[in-house]
Amino acid sequence: MKFDGLDASQTASAVAKGELSAVDVVTASLQRIKRLEPQLNALITVMEHEALERAALVDLKVASGGDPGPLAGVPVIVKDNMCTHGVRTSCGSRMLEKWVPPYDASVVGYLQCAGAVIIGKSNMDEFAMGSSTEHSAFGPTSNPIDTSRVPGGSSGGSAASVAAGYVPLALGSDTGGSIRQPAAFCGVHGLKPTYGLVSRWGLVAFASSLDQIGPFARSVADIALAMDVIAVPDPRDPTCSRGERPSFRNLAESPDLKGMRIGVVREFLGDSLHPDLRQAISEAESFLASSGCGIVDISLADSASFGLPCYYIIAPAEASSNLARFDGVRYGHREDAENLVCQYTRTRATGFGEEVKRRILTGTFALSSGYYDAYYLTALKARKKISDEFERAFSSADIILMPATPSLPFRKGELMDDPISMYMSDVFTLPVNLAGLPGMTVYAGLNAEGLPLSVQIVAPRWEDSRLINCAAVLEQHFGRPSSAMGGVY
């Protein structure tokens, strides 16, 4: 059997049956990385030696008649803000350029126990702060569909890795859209689970009340398979739910939406939305109606008005607190100085990039005496209004259909000097984080220029299975994403 464009489910099945060698699969992925990485810069660290060793262990387990796991031999890439034992975790920053964690993040351990082989750490906007993967100390990542364009961010390296065919499956983190926006820009599927469904233990924090880990893939079945592996209770993360999880994979294999009510957000379909993306929403709406769904109009006026300013007060405030630990004393980058205060100042001045500094300063200001009530407390009240608004919307709709991003992937450097326009690229995703809901970007084909189209679907808290079900139905209409960069592997 030849390893050529197989998805994660097919690869794991072939390895478990002995039809493919895990070592051969991983070698093929590594060879593709070596060939394309000079053009893409999607990875910060390639774990070639570690990956081949782990793949050999998977093959030994198969040969001995053992169970190699549901992801047997599947090459996977994880975002470089997830801790990996013995392998550096830089968060795309000079501050942690040489930091090697002494432990694995929970999701990394879950993947390895399932038989997956982690082959690299993906490039990202520094400390997950950005929407283009241009704010990285290791250089920008290119979009595999058009290397003159950005892959989105902050999980752009993970999205680009899946789109380019490095791997069938990758993990990213999503604080305000950092899985769903890159998935839209790179033409793949991307899921941000309900806050608390997937453990954040071992994820380097940006904004702790918003961060969530989720998968990228080129098939809904692979998204479901990944969720079955990583969405498990974890006592090490106090925000991780102890509740029972469904079988996501079963839902992907037998999707059925008959009788479901699909809510369409008309406020998000105005002139600010690219016409091709508006057409994709309309096409998805028509197909879902023909599949037996009821279509209802819903309003998210508060989210449209308050989402962006609310997020850019709360997220920087939490970042200001979380990033205070990077002081050059305990670990990470350090600048020598004549006293402790100067050491702090020089270390943070040279260790952090401009976008991170901007957000730390914004957050510190919002939390400062005399401004806390006016900014941070007001933002918390707005967040509650947004959450309540989604709850009202779900009283008349089972799933919400809306855009993932207002634009097609923009060109490199186009918004680097315009941070407000850069922030606006997450305008449709960040309200979902503020409400703690699950959201998923679903591939919706290509436009006349060959650029990817997408739609976003959102479900109530803990109803991630509805997204898998709906995405699988939409995939039947729009088709599965294919690998960019001249074929798979």
C-alpha positions in Angstrom: 0.0 0.0 0.0 1.3 3.5 -0.9 1.1 6.4 1.5 -0.2 9.1 -0.8 -2.8 11.6 0.4 -4.3 9.3 3.1 -6.1 11.1 5.9 -5.4 10.3 9.6 -8.1 7.7 9.9 -6.9 5.8 6.8 -3.2 6.1 7.8 -3.9 4.7 11.3 -5.9 1.8 9.9 -3.2 0.9 7.4 -0.5 1.0 10.0 -2.5 -1.0 12.5 -3.1 -3.7 9.8 0.6 -3.8 8.8 -0.2 -2.4 5.3 2.0 0.6 6.0 5.0 1.1 8.2 4.8 4.0 10.7 8.5 4.7 9.9 7.8 5.0 6.2 4.8 7.3 6.8 6.9 9.6 9.0 9.8 9.5 6.6 7.5 10.6 3.8 6.2 13.5 5.9 9.7 14.6 6.8 10.8 14.5 3.2 7.9 16.7 2.2 8.8 19.1 5.0 12.4 19.3 3.8 11.3 20.0 0.2 8.7 22.7 1.0 9.8 24.3 4.3 12.2 26.8 2.6 9.1 28.3 0.9 6.7 28.1 3.8 8.6 28.5 7.1 5.6 26.8 8.8 7.7 25.1 11.5 10.0 26.3 14.2 11.4 22.9 15.2 11.5 19.7 13.2 11.6 16.7 15.5 13.1 14.2 13.0 15.1 12.0 15.4 12.4 11.9 18.0 9.7 11.2 15.4 11.6 8.3 13.8 12.3 6.7 17.1 8.6 6.9 18.1 7.5 5.6 14.7 9.7 2.6 15.2 8.1 1.9 18.6 4.6 2.0 16.9 5.8 -0.6 14.3 7.2 -2.8 17.1 3.8 -2.7 18.9 2.0 -3.7 15.6 4.5 -6.5 15.0 4.0 -7.9 18.5 0.2 -7.9 18.1 -0.4 -5.0 20.5 -2.9 -2.2 20.0 -1.1 0.8 18.5 -3.9 3.2 19.2 -6.5 5.1 17.1 -3.8 7.4 15.7 -1.2 4.7 15.0 1.7 6.1 13.1 -0.1 9.3 12.1 2.3 12.3 11.9 1.1 15.3 13.8 2.3 18.8 14.3 1.6 20.9 17.4 1.7 24.6 17.8 4.9 25.8 19.6 3.1 27.1 22.7 2.3 23.5 23.8 5.0 22.0 26.0 7.0 19.1 24.7 9.3 17.2 27.0 13.0 17.6 25.9 12.1 19.7 22.9 12.1 23.5 23.0 8.9 25.4 23.2 9.5 28.9 22.1 6.0 30.5 21.6 7.5 32.1 18.6 9.4 34.5 20.9 13.0 35.3 21.6 12.0 35.3 25.2 11.7 31.5 25.1 14.0 30.8 22.2 16.1 28.2 24.1 13.6 27.0 26.7 13.2 23.2 26.9 10.2 22.1 29.0 10.7 19.2 31.5 7.2 17.9 30.8 4.6 17.3 28.0 1.3 19.3 27.7 -1.7 17.0 28.4 -2.8 17.0 24.8 0.7 16.0 23.7 0.6 13.0 26.0 -2.9 12.1 24.8 -1.7 12.1 21.2 1.3 10.0 21.9 -0.7 7.5 24.0 -3.0 7.2 20.9 -0.1 6.2 18.7 0.5 9.6 17.0 4.0 10.7 16.1 4.7 14.4 16.7 7.1 15.5 14.0 7.4 19.2 14.6 6.4 22.4 16.4 4.7 25.0 14.3 5.4 28.6 13.7 3.1 31.1 15.3 2.5 34.8 16.1 4.6 35.5 19.3 2.8 34.3 22.4 -0.3 33.7 20.1 -0.8 37.5 19.6 -1.5 38.1 16.0 -3.7 37.2 13.0 -1.1 36.6 10.3 1.9 34.6 11.7 4.0 37.6 10.8 4.7 38.5 14.4 7.2 35.6 15.0 10.8 35.9 16.1 11.5 33.1 13.6 10.1 34.9 10.5 6.7 34.9 8.8 4.9 31.8 7.5 3.6 31.7 4.0 0.2 30.5 2.8 0.6 27.3 0.8 -2.1 28.2 -1.5 -0.4 31.5 -2.5 3.0 32.1 -0.8 2.7 35.9 -1.3 -0.2 35.8 1.2 -0.4 35.2 5.0 -1.8 31.9 6.4 -3.7 33.7 9.2 -2.8 33.5 12.8 -1.8 33.0 15.4 -1.9 29.3 14.6 -0.8 29.9 11.0 2.0 27.3 11.0 -0.3 24.5 12.0 -2.9 25.5 9.4 -0.2 25.8 6.7 1.3 22.4 7.7 -2.0 20.7 7.1 -2.8 22.6 3.9 0.6 21.9 2.5 0.3 18.1 3.2 3.1 18.0 5.8 0.6 16.1 8.1 -3.1 15.1 8.0 -3.6 16.5 11.5 -2.3 19.4 13.6 -3.1 21.2 16.8 -3.5 24.9 17.4 -4.8 27.2 20.1 -7.6 29.7 19.7 -8.0 32.7 22.0 -10.0 35.0 19.6 -10.0 33.1 16.4 -6.5 31.7 16.1 -7.7 28.3 14.8 -10.7 29.3 12.8 -9.2 32.3 10.9 -6.0 30.4 9.7 -8.2 27.5 8.8 -10.3 29.8 6.6 -7.2 31.4 5.1 -5.5 28.1 4.3 -8.5 26.2 3.1 -8.8 23.5 5.8 -11.2 22.6 8.6 -10.5 24.0 12.1 -12.4 23.5 15.4 -12.3 25.6 18.5 -13.9 23.4 21.2 -16.1 24.6 24.0 -14.0 26.3 26.7 -13.2 23.5 29.2 -13.7 20.6 26.9 -9.9 20.1 26.1 -7.2 20.4 28.8 -5.1 23.5 28.7 -2.5 22.0 31.1 0.9 22.6 29.5 -0.3 25.3 27.1 1.6 28.5 27.6 -1.1 31.0 28.5 -2.0 34.1 26.6 -5.5 34.9 28.0 -6.5 32.1 30.4 -10.3 32.6 30.3 -10.3 32.5 26.5 -7.5 30.1 25.4 -8.6 26.7 24.0 -6.8 23.9 22.1 -8.3 22.4 18.9 -7.5 20.5 15.7 -6.9 21.3 12.0 -7.5 18.7 9.3 -8.5 18.2 5.7 -11.5 16.0 6.6 -14.2 16.3 9.2 -13.6 12.6 10.1 -10.1 13.5 11.2 -11.3 16.5 13.2 -13.7 14.1 15.0 -10.9 11.5 15.5 -8.6 14.1 17.0 -11.4 15.3 19.4 -12.0 11.7 20.6 -8.3 11.6 21.5 -7.7 15.0 23.1 -11.2 15.9 24.6 -10.8 13.9 27.9 -11.2 15.1 31.5 -7.9 16.2 33.0 -7.6 16.7 36.8 -4.5 18.8 36.3 -6.5 21.6 34.6 -9.1 23.0 37.0 -11.1 24.5 34.1 -11.4 21.2 32.3 -14.8 19.7 32.5 -15.2 16.3 34.2 -18.3 15.6 32.1 -18.8 12.7 29.8 -17.8 13.1 26.1 -19.6 11.7 23.1 -18.0 9.7 20.3 -17.3 12.4 17.8 -16.1 10.0 15.2 -19.5 8.2 15.1 -21.2 11.5 14.4 -18.9 12.3 11.5 -19.5 8.9 9.9 -23.3 9.1 10.0 -24.3 12.8 9.9 -28.0 13.8 9.9 -29.3 17.3 10.3 -33.0 16.8 9.6 -35.1 18.9 11.8 -32.2 21.1 12.9 -32.7 24.9 13.0 -29.9 26.9 11.4 -29.7 30.5 12.5 -28.2 33.0 10.0 -26.7 36.2 11.4 -27.8 38.9 8.9 -25.7 41.6 10.7 -22.6 39.8 9.6 -23.5 39.7 5.9 -23.1 43.4 5.1 -20.7 45.3 2.9 -17.7 44.7 5.1 -17.9 41.0 4.2 -16.1 39.9 0.9 -18.7 39.1 -1.7 -17.3 35.6 -2.3 -17.6 34.8 1.4 -21.2 36.1 1.4 -21.9 33.8 -1.5 -20.4 30.9 0.4 -22.8 31.6 3.3 -25.7 31.8 0.9 -24.7 28.5 -0.7 -24.3 26.8 2.7 -27.7 28.1 3.8 -29.4 26.8 0.7 -27.8 23.4 0.9 -28.7 23.0 4.6 -32.3 23.9 3.9 -32.4 21.2 1.1 -31.0 18.8 3.7 -34.0 19.1 5.9 -33.0 22.0 8.1 -35.1 25.0 9.0 -33.6 28.4 8.4 -34.2 31.2 10.9 -32.8 34.7 11.1 -31.1 35.6 14.3 -29.5 38.8 15.7 -26.1 39.2 17.3 -26.2 42.9 17.5 -24.3 43.2 20.8 -21.6 40.9 19.5 -21.3 42.9 16.4 -21.0 46.2 18.3 -19.1 45.2 21.5 -17.2 42.1 20.6 -14.0 43.6 19.3 -13.5 46.3 21.9 -14.5 43.9 24.7 -12.0 41.3 23.6 -9.2 43.9 23.1 -9.5 44.9 26.8 -10.0 41.5 28.4 -7.4 39.6 26.4 -4.5 42.1 26.8 -5.4 42.5 30.5 -5.0 38.8 31.0 -1.9 38.7 28.9 -0.4 41.5 31.0 -0.8 39.3 34.0 0.3 36.0 32.4 3.4 37.4 30.7 4.6 39.1 33.9 6.3 35.7 34.7 8.8 36.3 31.9 11.3 38.4 33.7 14.7 36.8 33.0 15.1 35.5 36.5 13.7 31.9 36.5 13.9 30.8 32.9 14.0 32.0 29.4 15.9 35.0 27.9 18.0 37.1 30.2 19.9 40.4 29.8 22.6 41.2 32.3 22.3 44.5 34.2 23.6 46.4 37.2 20.5 45.8 39.3 17.3 43.8 39.3 15.0 46.6 37.9 17.3 47.2 35.0 17.5 43.5 34.3 13.7 43.3 34.1 13.6 46.3 31.8 16.3 45.1 29.4 15.1 41.5 29.3 11.6 42.4 28.5 12.6 45.1 26.0 14.8 42.7 24.0 12.8 39.5 24.6 9.4 40.6 23.5 8.4 41.8 20.0 6.5 44.9 19.2 3.0 43.4 19.1 3.4 41.7 22.4 4.7 44.9 24.0 1.7 46.7 22.6 -0.8 44.3 24.1 1.0 44.2 27.5 0.9 48.0 27.7 -2.7 48.0 26.7 -3.6 45.4 29.3 -1.6 47.1 32.1 -3.3 50.4 31.3 -6.8 48.8 31.5 -6.0 47.3 34.9 -4.3 50.3 36.4 -5.8 52.4 39.2 -8.4 54.8 38.0 -9.0 52.9 34.8 -10.1 49.5 36.0 -13.7 50.4 36.4 -13.9 52.4 33.2 -12.3 49.8 31.0 -11.9 46.3 32.4 -15.0 46.1 34.5 -17.1 47.6 31.7 -15.6 44.9 29.3 -16.6 42.2 31.7 -20.2 43.5 31.7 -20.1 43.6 27.9 -18.9 40.0 27.8 -21.9 38.9 29.9 -24.2 40.7 27.4 -22.6 38.9 24.5 -22.9 35.5 26.3 -26.6 36.2 27.1 -27.2 37.2 23.5 -25.9 33.9 22.2 -28.0 32.1 24.8 -31.1 33.9 23.4 -30.1 33.1 19.9 -29.9 29.4 20.7 -33.4 29.4 22.0 -34.6 29.7 18.4 -31.6 28.0 16.6 -29.6 24.8 17.1 -26.6 25.9 15.1 -25.5 29.4 14.0 -24.2 29.9 10.5 -21.9 33.0 10.0 -18.6 34.0 8.4 -15.3 33.0 9.9 -13.4 36.0 8.5 -14.4 39.2 6.7 -11.8 38.9 4.0 -9.8 36.5 1.8 -6.2 35.9 2.9 -4.3 39.2 2.6 -0.8 39.7 1.3 2.3 39.7 3.5 3.1 43.1 5.0 -0.3 44.5 3.9 -1.5 45.1 7.5 1.7 45.2 9.5 1.5 48.9 10.0 -2.3 48.9 10.6 -2.9 46.9 13.8 -6.6 47.9 13.9 -7.3 46.4 10.5 -5.3 43.3 11.5 -7.5 43.0 14.7 -10.6 43.3 12.5 -9.8 40.0 10.8 -11.1 38.3 13.9 -14.3 40.2 14.3 -16.5 37.2 13.5 -14.5 34.7 15.7 -13.7 36.4 18.9 -17.3 36.8 20.3 -17.4 33.0 20.3 -14.4 32.9 22.6 -15.9 35.6 24.9 -19.0 33.4 25.3 -17.0 30.1 25.7 -18.8 28.4 22.8 -17.6 25.9 20.3 -17.0 27.2 16.8 -15.7 25.6 13.6 -14.5 26.8 10.3 -15.6 24.6 7.4 -13.9 24.7 4.0 -16.3 25.9 1.3 -14.4 25.5 -1.9 -12.3 28.0 -3.9 -13.2 31.2 -5.6 -12.3 32.2 -9.2 -8.8 33.2 -8.2 -8.2 29.9 -6.5 -8.3 31.3 -3.0 -10.1 29.4 -0.2 -13.7 30.1 0.9 -15.2 29.1 4.3 -18.1 29.3 6.6 -18.2 29.3 10.4 -20.7 27.3 12.4 -21.3 27.8 16.2 -23.2 25.6 18.7 -24.2 26.0 22.4 -21.7 25.1 25.1 -20.9 21.4 25.3 -22.7 20.7 22.0 -19.5 20.3 20.0 -20.9 17.2 18.5 -23.5 19.3 16.6 -20.6 21.1 14.9 -19.1 17.8 13.8 -22.5 16.6 12.5 -23.2 19.8 10.6 -19.6 20.1 9.2 -19.8 16.5 7.9 -23.0 17.4 6.0 -21.5 20.6 4.6 -18.4 18.6 3.5 -20.7 16.4 1.4 -21.7 19.5 -0.5 -18.4 21.5 -0.7 -16.1 18.6 -0.8 -12.9 18.0 1.2 -9.9 20.3 1.0 -7.0 19.0 -1.1 -3.4 19.6 -0.3 -1.7 22.6 -1.8 1.8 22.9 -3.1 1.6 20.2 -5.8 0.0 17.1 -4.3 0.2 15.3 -1.0 3.4 13.8 0.3 
